[in-house]
Amino acid sequence: MLFSEVKQDCTFFRGNIPCKPNKTDGSVCPTCNHYTPISKRILIIKLGALGDVIRTTPLIVKYRELYPNCHITWLTQSPEVLPSNDIDVILKPDAFSLFLIENSKFDIAINLDKELEACLLLTKSSASEKYGYAFNNGEIVPATPAAEHKIMTGFFDDLSQKNTKSYLEEIFEICHQSFNMEPYLIRKNKELTSKWSETITDLAAGKQVVGLNTGCGPRWNTRLWPMDYWESLAEQLRELGFFPVFLGGSLEHDKNTIMAQKTNVYYPGHFSLEEFIALTDSCKIIVTQVSMMMHIATALQKELILMNNIFNRHEFELYGRGEIVEPSKGCVCYYGNSCIKGESCMHDLLPEQIVETISRRYI
């Protein structure tokens, strides 16, 4: 066999190591019956934040449907949440990865980050089709006219508030595609998922498990729900026959520990992201403020009660699995990290409103 006979355009080709067919049954080029030529080479640039990476994964489903034998490369700062079985190459934005991308050829390149470095990388990449946000003379520009509206909503609050499309509808349109409820994808650890499923199932003893995610990160503090409201919600849910569980990360550990002691509601502790995803998968219903948890729960196809105040509710796609609840008096601090009224409108979103929503949907 000659080097020229090696099918480097095959989906099974791994560059410098034997491919799966070769390891399985000894198949070799050019007579291999497994030869499957790559239909499209696709680059997706979506660096972070982590939740935004998760909610961009429906594009993988779309492109796998359009081009079943496509090869997908994804550049991200959050590789730990991406399903490696669905993406051929996952890269972190280091010097080698950027050099590799700049010296590779793609059929389709997509950038959905507005950071200038990501826009510049799309502009410098070699691709027949480019979608999303590009770079020109130090400024963000649309790669095609389809990206203009999303850029403009980032410039002006009034345009953003008038938007009635979900984030998924918007990014699919940016890529010249139509969103047809393609699902989120996420990486799951099977062993940890099984462990927590058994643990929570035993503790819940047949009751519906409601995960109460009490944090939302420090960027938008106006999203936070009062601690005593979480306590009241947990107690009311328990009285109704549910099994509530306090959830959160390291920032919520002290708060969750105190609330668990006061209410005698289960708090398992805080864990790595991988284990947090597995723990979340053991719940049937998730109650959360707009946060990374919202995206994890959506990817795991959980029922979701989403508390929203400072964001455009149309942005969120719940796939028919849940409901968005908002403060009764509304919010005037659009994308605000401090409340102009002095007290966050989240005080107007009472525990009884969440209890009513859960009771109506799940009892």
Summary of the structure (lengths in Angstrom):
residues: 363
radius of gyration: 22.9
end to end distance: 66.8
largest distance: 75.4
contacts: 1148
relative contact order: 0.10
helix: 41%
strand: 17%
